[in-house]
Amino acid sequence: MRVDAHQHFWHYDPAQHVWMTEEMGSLKRDFLPQDLAPLMRSVGFDATVAVQARQNLEETDWLLDLSEQHGFIAGVVGWVDLCSPEVERQLERYASRPTFTGVRHVVHDEPDDDFMAREDFQRGLGALESFGLTYDLLLFPRHLPLAARLVEKFPDQPFVLDHVAKPDIAAGKLSPWREDLKALSDAGGVYCKLSGMVTEARWRGWTPDDFKRTLDIVVDTFGTERLMVGSDWPVCTLSGDYAPVMRIVMEYVDQLGSGAAQAILGGNCARFYGIDPTKK
């Protein structure tokens, strides 16, 4: 089973999708499962993990409802208020939903770069393990040192890094990102999504070769057993269409052997998020 480990759905609402700038105007419309399904089929992908794009419980409810209506949505990374004293109650609300696999907070948009060091955030994060839930790290490169310390503090919590932490691929500025990425990997068994790279490259002006150095570094850092491909659709469409974006990783992993390719294109994601391929 091939799994797209990271994409989004939304009914566009300017009051809630405030992160969409004017240069992101093409995203200011609805993107729904019926739009994604044929794109996935065109490159041989069977299932997907839908990730939150709004920070409210209604988003989590909506994504879980979509996953029950569309069988190819194998997992949902939703949002709960990790800083709330009610976080356990919120998690209990979703614990019985079989596709609720993990939680994400949009840390890189927080004005406080030390947000992950907050006591209330860490208390909420500590509640995830008892529910068997993963946590997606959405960061900029400057957040990586703090993320490494966080991972060390929660050694039994499954973490995955989104979008390889968004290095400046367009400018070729890969340090200190490279060194800080290694420190994060060494801090624990963190997984990493090969996603979100095209929006850090020259929009609509990249070639697959532009990502080789980045991919070489990430594979060397995490190994092939902790990597998973993700489209970041529809955000990726700012810089590239679904199929060419996915083929960046698909063609790169061909050189790694069939076992590694199968792992990165689906097996690792299924294992990390607890997706049962027999149910898809």
BELZI-V922611 format. One record per backbone hydrogen bond with DSSP energy under -1.0 kcal/mol. NH is the residue of the N-H (numbers start at 1). CO is the residue of the C=O. E is the energy in kcal/mol with one decimal. If there is no record, write none. Layout:
[[NH CO E] [NH CO E]]
This chain:
[[3 265 -1.8] [4 47 -2.5] [5 229 -2.8] [7 49 -1.3] [8 233 -2.9] [10 31 -2.4] [16 13 -1.5] [17 13 -3.1] [20 17 -1.5] [24 21 -1.4] [25 22 -1.4] [27 24 -2.3] [28 25 -1.6] [29 27 -2.3] [31 10 -2.6] [35 32 -1.8] [36 32 -1.4] [37 33 -2.6] [40 36 -2.2] [41 37 -2.2] [42 38 -1.6] [43 40 -1.3] [44 41 -1.3] [45 40 -2.5] [46 2 -1.9] [47 2 -1.8] [48 72 -2.2] [49 4 -2.2] [50 75 -2.4] [51 7 -3.1] [52 77 -2.4] [56 54 -1.1] [60 56 -1.0] [61 57 -2.5] [62 58 -2.4] [63 59 -2.6] [64 60 -2.3] [65 61 -2.2] [66 62 -2.4] [67 63 -2.1] [68 64 -1.3] [69 65 -1.1] [70 66 -1.9] [73 70 -1.9] [74 48 -1.8] [74 72 -1.3] [75 48 -1.2] [76 99 -2.7] [77 50 -2.9] [78 102 -2.2] [82 80 -1.5] [84 81 -1.8] [87 84 -1.6] [90 86 -2.2] [91 87 -2.4] [92 88 -2.4] [93 89 -1.5] [95 91 -1.1] [97 94 -2.0] [100 97 -1.9] [101 76 -2.0] [101 99 -1.1] [102 76 -1.5] [103 134 -1.8] [104 78 -2.2] [107 105 -2.3] [108 138 -1.1] [109 106 -1.3] [110 107 -1.9] [115 112 -1.7] [117 114 -2.0] [118 115 -1.8] [122 118 -2.2] [123 119 -2.0] [124 120 -2.0] [125 121 -2.6] [126 122 -2.0] [127 124 -1.2] [128 125 -1.5] [131 128 -1.4] [132 129 -1.7] [133 128 -1.9] [134 101 -1.9] [135 158 -1.7] [136 103 -2.3] [137 160 -3.2] [143 140 -2.1] [144 141 -1.5] [147 143 -2.2] [148 144 -2.3] [149 145 -1.6] [150 146 -2.1] [151 147 -2.6] [152 148 -1.9] [153 149 -1.4] [154 150 -1.2] [157 154 -1.5] [160 135 -2.0] [161 191 -2.5] [162 137 -2.8] [165 162 -2.2] [166 163 -3.0] [169 167 -1.9] [170 200 -2.4] [173 168 -1.8] [174 172 -1.2] [178 174 -2.6] [180 176 -2.8] [181 177 -2.6] [182 178 -1.7] [183 179 -1.8] [184 180 -1.9] [185 181 -2.5] [186 182 -2.5] [187 183 -1.1] [190 188 -1.4] [191 159 -2.5] [192 226 -2.4] [193 161 -3.0] [194 228 -3.2] [195 193 -1.8] [200 197 -1.5] [205 202 -2.7] [210 207 -2.1] [211 208 -1.6] [212 209 -1.2] [215 211 -2.9] [216 212 -3.0] [217 213 -2.2] [218 214 -2.4] [219 215 -2.7] [220 216 -2.2] [221 217 -1.9] [222 218 -2.8] [223 219 -2.2] [228 192 -1.6] [229 264 -2.1] [230 194 -1.9] [232 6 -3.2] [236 232 -1.8] [237 234 -1.5] [238 235 -1.9] [239 236 -2.4] [240 236 -2.1] [245 241 -2.1] [246 242 -2.5] [247 243 -2.2] [250 246 -2.4] [251 247 -2.6] [252 248 -1.2] [253 249 -2.8] [255 252 -1.3] [256 253 -1.7] [261 257 -2.4] [262 258 -2.6] [263 259 -1.9] [264 260 -2.6] [265 261 -2.3] [267 262 -2.4] [268 263 -3.2] [270 266 -2.6] [271 267 -2.2] [272 268 -2.8] [273 269 -2.6] [275 270 -2.3] [279 276 -1.9] [280 277 -1.3]]
